[in-house]
Amino acid sequence: MKGLQKLKLAKEIKSIRGKITGKISKVVSRLDDLLNGKFDNLEPLKFIELVRAISEEIGEFKATKKPVINHVEKNIAA
């Protein structure tokens, strides 16, 4: 590989890494907000849509179980 090709490849790798790490931090931030009760004031349908989206992003549902229980206790059970 020539120097120019290596430089171009390095820039592409850096760009892809930035996109990946940016997306991961966004998902972690939304999950943290969910766990901290930031979305407890949402209507049940919107809350469910948000939980579903976060679950799909992180690839599991167990992490969202407690916030769902909290939301039901605060908003639906009353």
N, CA, C and O atoms as a MOPAC input file, in Angstrom:
PM7 MOZYME 1SCF
protein

 N      0.83300 1    -1.18600 1     0.00000 1
 C      0.00000 1     0.00000 1     0.00000 1
 C      0.87200 1     1.24200 1     0.00000 1
 O      1.90800 1     1.30700 1     0.66200 1
 N      0.43600 1     2.18600 1    -0.73500 1
 C      1.14500 1     3.45800 1    -0.77600 1
 C      0.71300 1     4.32100 1     0.40400 1
 O     -0.32700 1     4.08000 1     1.01600 1
 N      1.49900 1     5.29700 1     0.70400 1
 C      1.24000 1     6.18900 1     1.83700 1
 C     -0.10500 1     6.87600 1     1.76100 1
 O     -0.79300 1     7.00000 1     2.77500 1
 N     -0.50000 1     7.33100 1     0.56800 1
 C     -1.76700 1     8.02500 1     0.39600 1
 C     -2.94100 1     7.08600 1     0.65100 1
 O     -3.94300 1     7.48500 1     1.24500 1
 N     -2.81800 1     5.85100 1     0.20600 1
 C     -3.87600 1     4.86500 1     0.43200 1
 C     -4.00700 1     4.55700 1     1.92300 1
 O     -5.11600 1     4.42900 1     2.44300 1
 N     -2.87500 1     4.44000 1     2.59800 1
 C     -2.89100 1     4.17400 1     4.03000 1
 C     -3.56600 1     5.31900 1     4.78800 1
 O     -4.34800 1     5.09100 1     5.71100 1
 N     -3.25600 1     6.53500 1     4.39000 1
 C     -3.84500 1     7.70700 1     5.03000 1
 C     -5.36200 1     7.72400 1     4.83100 1
 O     -6.11400 1     7.99700 1     5.76600 1
 N     -5.80100 1     7.43200 1     3.61700 1
 C     -7.23200 1     7.40800 1     3.31700 1
 C     -7.92900 1     6.31900 1     4.13700 1
 O     -9.00600 1     6.54900 1     4.68800 1
 N     -7.32300 1     5.14700 1     4.21600 1
 C     -7.88400 1     4.04500 1     4.98400 1
 C     -7.93900 1     4.39300 1     6.47000 1
 O     -8.92500 1     4.07800 1     7.13700 1
 N     -6.91900 1     5.02300 1     6.98900 1
 C     -6.88600 1     5.42300 1     8.39500 1
 C     -8.00500 1     6.41900 1     8.70200 1
 O     -8.63200 1     6.34100 1     9.75800 1
 N     -8.25900 1     7.36000 1     7.77800 1
 C     -9.34300 1     8.32200 1     7.96900 1
 C    -10.69900 1     7.63200 1     7.97300 1
 O    -11.56800 1     7.98700 1     8.76900 1
 N    -10.89200 1     6.65700 1     7.09900 1
 C    -12.15000 1     5.92200 1     7.05700 1
 C    -12.37600 1     5.14200 1     8.35100 1
 O    -13.48200 1     5.12100 1     8.89000 1
 N    -11.31800 1     4.50400 1     8.84000 1
 C    -11.42100 1     3.74600 1    10.09200 1
 C    -11.77100 1     4.67700 1    11.24500 1
 O    -12.61700 1     4.34700 1    12.07600 1
 N    -11.13400 1     5.82100 1    11.29800 1
 C    -11.40200 1     6.79300 1    12.35600 1
 C    -12.84900 1     7.27100 1    12.29600 1
 O    -13.49900 1     7.42200 1    13.33000 1
 N    -13.35000 1     7.50700 1    11.09900 1
 C    -14.72500 1     7.94600 1    10.92000 1
 C    -15.71500 1     6.88100 1    11.39300 1
 O    -16.69300 1     7.19200 1    12.07300 1
 N    -15.45900 1     5.64100 1    11.03300 1
 C    -16.34600 1     4.54300 1    11.43400 1
 C    -16.32000 1     4.35700 1    12.94700 1
 O    -17.36400 1     4.16100 1    13.56900 1
 N    -15.13600 1     4.41800 1    13.53500 1
 C    -15.02800 1     4.30500 1    15.00000 1
 C    -15.82100 1     5.39800 1    15.69800 1
 O    -16.49400 1     5.14800 1    16.69700 1
 N    -15.73800 1     6.59900 1    15.17100 1
 C    -16.47800 1     7.71400 1    15.75500 1
 C    -17.97900 1     7.49300 1    15.71600 1
 O    -18.68800 1     7.79800 1    16.67500 1
 N    -18.45600 1     6.96300 1    14.60400 1
 C    -19.88600 1     6.67800 1    14.48800 1
 C    -20.30700 1     5.59500 1    15.46900 1
 O    -21.36100 1     5.70000 1    16.09700 1
 N    -19.49800 1     4.56300 1    15.60200 1
 C    -19.82400 1     3.45200 1    16.49500 1
 C    -19.83400 1     3.91700 1    17.94400 1
 O    -20.79500 1     3.65600 1    18.66700 1
 N    -18.80100 1     4.58600 1    18.37100 1
 C    -18.73100 1     5.01600 1    19.76900 1
 C    -19.78400 1     6.06300 1    20.08500 1
 O    -20.30200 1     6.09600 1    21.20100 1
 N    -20.10800 1     6.91000 1    19.13400 1
 C    -21.16800 1     7.89300 1    19.33900 1
 C    -22.50900 1     7.23100 1    19.52800 1
 O    -23.29000 1     7.64200 1    20.38700 1
 N    -22.78700 1     6.21800 1    18.74500 1
 C    -24.05200 1     5.50200 1    18.84700 1
 C    -24.13600 1     4.74300 1    20.15700 1
 O    -25.19100 1     4.71900 1    20.79100 1
 N    -23.04500 1     4.12400 1    20.56900 1
 C    -23.03400 1     3.37200 1    21.82000 1
 C    -23.28500 1     4.29100 1    23.00400 1
 O    -24.06000 1     3.95200 1    23.89900 1
 N    -22.64400 1     5.44100 1    23.02100 1
 C    -22.84300 1     6.35000 1    24.15300 1
 C    -24.26900 1     6.87900 1    24.17600 1
 O    -24.80600 1     7.13700 1    25.25400 1
 N    -24.89400 1     7.04600 1    23.02000 1
 C    -26.28100 1     7.49400 1    22.95900 1
 C    -27.20400 1     6.44600 1    23.56400 1
 O    -28.10900 1     6.78000 1    24.32900 1
 N    -26.97900 1     5.17400 1    23.22100 1
 C    -27.79200 1     4.08700 1    23.74600 1
 C    -27.61800 1     3.98300 1    25.25500 1
 O    -28.59900 1     3.84300 1    25.98500 1
 N    -26.39500 1     4.04800 1    25.72100 1
 C    -26.12400 1     3.96200 1    27.15300 1
 C    -26.79200 1     5.11900 1    27.88000 1
 O    -27.33600 1     4.93700 1    28.96900 1
 N    -26.75600 1     6.30300 1    27.29100 1
 C    -27.36300 1     7.47400 1    27.90000 1
 C    -28.87900 1     7.30100 1    28.02600 1
 O    -29.45200 1     7.62000 1    29.06800 1
 N    -29.52800 1     6.79900 1    26.97500 1
 C    -30.97800 1     6.58300 1    27.03600 1
 C    -31.33300 1     5.51400 1    28.05100 1
 O    -32.32900 1     5.64300 1    28.76300 1
 N    -30.53300 1     4.46100 1    28.12900 1
 C    -30.77200 1     3.41700 1    29.11800 1
 C    -30.60000 1     3.98000 1    30.52300 1
 O    -31.40800 1     3.68700 1    31.40500 1
 N    -29.57000 1     4.77500 1    30.74600 1
 C    -29.36600 1     5.40200 1    32.05500 1
 C    -30.54500 1     6.30000 1    32.42400 1
 O    -31.00800 1     6.28500 1    33.56400 1
 N    -31.02500 1     7.07800 1    31.46200 1
 C    -32.18800 1     7.93700 1    31.70800 1
 C    -33.41300 1     7.10000 1    32.07300 1
 O    -34.17500 1     7.46100 1    32.96900 1
 N    -33.59400 1     5.98900 1    31.37800 1
 C    -34.71700 1     5.10300 1    31.67000 1
 C    -34.59700 1     4.53300 1    33.08400 1
 O    -35.56800 1     4.52300 1    33.84000 1
 N    -33.41400 1     4.06500 1    33.43000 1
 C    -33.19100 1     3.48800 1    34.75400 1
 C    -33.35600 1     4.51800 1    35.86900 1
 O    -33.74700 1     4.17300 1    36.98400 1
 N    -33.05900 1     5.77300 1    35.56900 1
 C    -33.17400 1     6.84500 1    36.56800 1
 C    -34.57000 1     7.46000 1    36.64200 1
 O    -34.79400 1     8.39200 1    37.41400 1
 N    -35.51700 1     6.94300 1    35.83900 1
 C    -36.89700 1     7.41200 1    35.92700 1
 C    -37.21200 1     8.65700 1    35.13600 1
 O    -38.25500 1     9.27100 1    35.35700 1
 N    -36.35400 1     9.04800 1    34.23000 1
 C    -36.57900 1    10.27600 1    33.46000 1
 C    -37.84600 1    10.20100 1    32.60700 1
 O    -38.48600 1    11.22100 1    32.35300 1
 N    -38.20600 1     9.00000 1    32.16900 1
 C    -39.34000 1     8.84100 1    31.26100 1
 C    -40.60500 1     8.36000 1    31.97200 1
 O    -41.56800 1     7.97400 1    31.30900 1
 N    -40.62200 1     8.37400 1    33.27800 1
 C    -41.77700 1     7.88000 1    34.03400 1
 C    -43.04400 1     8.69800 1    33.80600 1
 O    -44.14400 1     8.20800 1    34.06100 1
 N    -42.91100 1     9.91200 1    33.33900 1
 C    -44.07700 1    10.76500 1    33.12600 1
 C    -44.72900 1    10.56400 1    31.75000 1
 O    -45.75100 1    11.18700 1    31.45900 1
 N    -44.15300 1     9.70600 1    30.90700 1
 C    -44.73000 1     9.46900 1    29.58000 1
 C    -46.01100 1     8.65400 1    29.67200 1
 O    -46.21100 1     7.88300 1    30.61100 1
 N    -46.88300 1     8.84100 1    28.66700 1
 C    -48.08000 1     8.01200 1    28.55900 1
 C    -47.64400 1     6.56300 1    28.37600 1
 O    -46.56500 1     6.30900 1    27.84100 1
 N    -48.46300 1     5.60900 1    28.81300 1
 C    -48.06900 1     4.19700 1    28.71700 1
 C    -47.65000 1     3.75800 1    27.31200 1
 O    -46.64500 1     3.06200 1    27.16900 1
 N    -48.38400 1     4.14100 1    26.28700 1
 C    -48.04600 1     3.70900 1    24.92800 1
 C    -46.69900 1     4.26100 1    24.47500 1
 O    -45.89300 1     3.53600 1    23.89200 1
 N    -46.45600 1     5.53400 1    24.74000 1
 C    -45.17200 1     6.14100 1    24.36800 1
 C    -44.02800 1     5.52400 1    25.17300 1
 O    -42.93000 1     5.31500 1    24.65700 1
 N    -44.30500 1     5.23700 1    26.44700 1
 C    -43.29300 1     4.61500 1    27.28800 1
 C    -42.93000 1     3.22700 1    26.76000 1
 O    -41.75500 1     2.86800 1    26.69200 1
 N    -43.93600 1     2.46200 1    26.39100 1
 C    -43.69500 1     1.12000 1    25.84400 1
 C    -42.89000 1     1.19400 1    24.56000 1
 O    -41.97500 1     0.39400 1    24.36300 1
 N    -43.20600 1     2.13400 1    23.68400 1
 C    -42.45900 1     2.30300 1    22.43800 1
 C    -40.99600 1     2.63200 1    22.72100 1
 O    -40.09800 1     2.10900 1    22.06200 1
 N    -40.76400 1     3.49600 1    23.69900 1
 C    -39.40500 1     3.87400 1    24.07000 1
 C    -38.63700 1     2.68500 1    24.64200 1
 O    -37.48400 1     2.45000 1    24.28100 1
 N    -39.28100 1     1.94100 1    25.53500 1
 C    -38.64200 1     0.76500 1    26.13400 1
 C    -38.31000 1    -0.26200 1    25.06000 1
 O    -37.23700 1    -0.86500 1    25.07300 1
 N    -39.23400 1    -0.45200 1    24.14000 1
 C    -38.98600 1    -1.40200 1    23.03900 1
 C    -37.78000 1    -0.96400 1    22.21300 1
 O    -36.92900 1    -1.78400 1    21.87100 1
 N    -37.70900 1     0.31700 1    21.89500 1
 C    -36.58700 1     0.83000 1    21.09300 1
 C    -35.26200 1     0.65600 1    21.82800 1
 O    -34.27100 1     0.22900 1    21.23600 1
 N    -35.24500 1     0.98500 1    23.11200 1
 C    -34.01500 1     0.83900 1    23.89800 1
 C    -33.62800 1    -0.62800 1    23.99800 1
 O    -32.45100 1    -0.96900 1    23.87400 1
 N    -34.61200 1    -1.50300 1    24.22100 1
 C    -34.33400 1    -2.94300 1    24.31300 1
 C    -33.73100 1    -3.47700 1    23.02500 1
 O    -32.79400 1    -4.27400 1    23.05800 1
 N    -34.26100 1    -3.04400 1    21.90100 1
 C    -33.72000 1    -3.49200 1    20.61400 1
 C    -32.30600 1    -2.95900 1    20.39900 1
 O    -31.45700 1    -3.65600 1    19.84300 1
 N    -32.05300 1    -1.73800 1    20.83200 1
 C    -30.72200 1    -1.15400 1    20.66100 1
 C    -29.66300 1    -1.87600 1    21.49600 1
 O    -28.53700 1    -2.08500 1    21.04300 1
 N    -30.04000 1    -2.25600 1    22.72500 1
 C    -29.06100 1    -2.91800 1    23.58900 1
 C    -29.06800 1    -4.43100 1    23.40100 1
 O    -28.14700 1    -5.11500 1    23.84700 1
 N    -30.10000 1    -4.95600 1    22.74500 1
 C    -30.15200 1    -6.38100 1    22.43500 1
 C    -30.63900 1    -7.26800 1    23.55900 1
 O    -30.39200 1    -8.47400 1    23.54100 1
 N    -31.32600 1    -6.70000 1    24.53900 1
 C    -31.89500 1    -7.49600 1    25.62600 1
 C    -33.00500 1    -6.72600 1    26.31200 1
 O    -33.11800 1    -5.50900 1    26.16800 1
 N    -33.83200 1    -7.45800 1    27.06800 1
 C    -34.96600 1    -6.82700 1    27.73000 1
 C    -34.79500 1    -6.74700 1    29.24700 1
 O    -35.42500 1    -5.90800 1    29.89100 1
 N    -33.96500 1    -7.59500 1    29.82100 1
 C    -33.84400 1    -7.66500 1    31.28400 1
 C    -33.47100 1    -6.33200 1    31.91700 1
 O    -33.93700 1    -6.01700 1    33.01200 1
 N    -32.64700 1    -5.55400 1    31.25000 1
 C    -32.19900 1    -4.27300 1    31.81100 1
 C    -33.34600 1    -3.27900 1    31.94800 1
 O    -33.26200 1    -2.34800 1    32.74900 1
 N    -34.41200 1    -3.46500 1    31.18000 1
 C    -35.53700 1    -2.52600 1    31.21200 1
 C    -36.68400 1    -3.01400 1    32.09600 1
 O    -37.69700 1    -2.32400 1    32.21700 1
 N    -36.55100 1    -4.15800 1    32.70100 1
 C    -37.63300 1    -4.75800 1    33.49000 1
 C    -38.03000 1    -3.87900 1    34.68300 1
 O    -39.21200 1    -3.58700 1    34.86600 1
 N    -37.06600 1    -3.46200 1    35.48300 1
 C    -37.36300 1    -2.66200 1    36.67900 1
 C    -37.98900 1    -1.30600 1    36.33300 1
 O    -38.95100 1    -0.91500 1    36.99400 1
 N    -37.49500 1    -0.57300 1    35.33600 1
 C    -38.15100 1     0.69200 1    34.98000 1
 C    -39.60200 1     0.50200 1    34.52300 1
 O    -40.44500 1     1.36500 1    34.77000 1
 N    -39.89600 1    -0.61200 1    33.86300 1
 C    -41.27600 1    -0.87600 1    33.43500 1
 C    -42.15800 1    -1.10600 1    34.66400 1
 O    -43.26700 1    -0.57900 1    34.74800 1
 N    -41.66200 1    -1.88500 1    35.60100 1
 C    -42.41900 1    -2.12300 1    36.82900 1
 C    -42.67800 1    -0.80900 1    37.56200 1
 O    -43.78700 1    -0.56000 1    38.03400 1
 N    -41.65000 1     0.02500 1    37.65100 1
 C    -41.79800 1     1.33100 1    38.31500 1
 C    -42.85000 1     2.19300 1    37.61200 1
 O    -43.66400 1     2.84800 1    38.26400 1
 N    -42.82500 1     2.18600 1    36.28000 1
 C    -43.77500 1     2.98600 1    35.50900 1
 C    -45.20300 1     2.51000 1    35.76200 1
 O    -46.10800 1     3.32500 1    35.94200 1
 N    -45.40500 1     1.20900 1    35.77500 1
 C    -46.74300 1     0.65300 1    36.03100 1
 C    -47.21600 1     1.04100 1    37.43300 1
 O    -48.36000 1     1.45800 1    37.61100 1
 N    -46.34600 1     0.90400 1    38.41400 1
 C    -46.71500 1     1.26200 1    39.79100 1
 C    -47.07100 1     2.73100 1    39.92900 1
 O    -48.00300 1     3.07300 1    40.65700 1
 N    -46.35200 1     3.59600 1    39.24900 1
 C    -46.57300 1     5.04200 1    39.36600 1
 C    -47.79300 1     5.52600 1    38.57400 1
 O    -48.52300 1     6.41000 1    39.02400 1
 N    -48.00700 1     4.93500 1    37.38700 1
 C    -48.98100 1     5.52300 1    36.47700 1
 C    -50.23100 1     4.67900 1    36.23900 1
 O    -51.31000 1     5.23800 1    36.04600 1
 N    -50.12100 1     3.40200 1    36.24700 1
 C    -51.25500 1     2.57200 1    35.86100 1
 C    -51.95700 1     1.96900 1    37.07600 1
 O    -53.18600 1     1.90700 1    37.11600 1
 N    -51.19900 1     1.53600 1    38.04400 1
 C    -51.77700 1     0.85200 1    39.19300 1
 C    -52.62800 1     1.77500 1    40.08000 1
 O    -53.47600 1     1.30400 1    40.83800 1
 N    -52.40100 1     3.06100 1    39.98300 1
 C    -53.10900 1     4.01000 1    40.85800 1
 C    -54.53800 1     4.24100 1    40.47800 1
 O    -55.23500 1     5.01400 1    41.13500 1

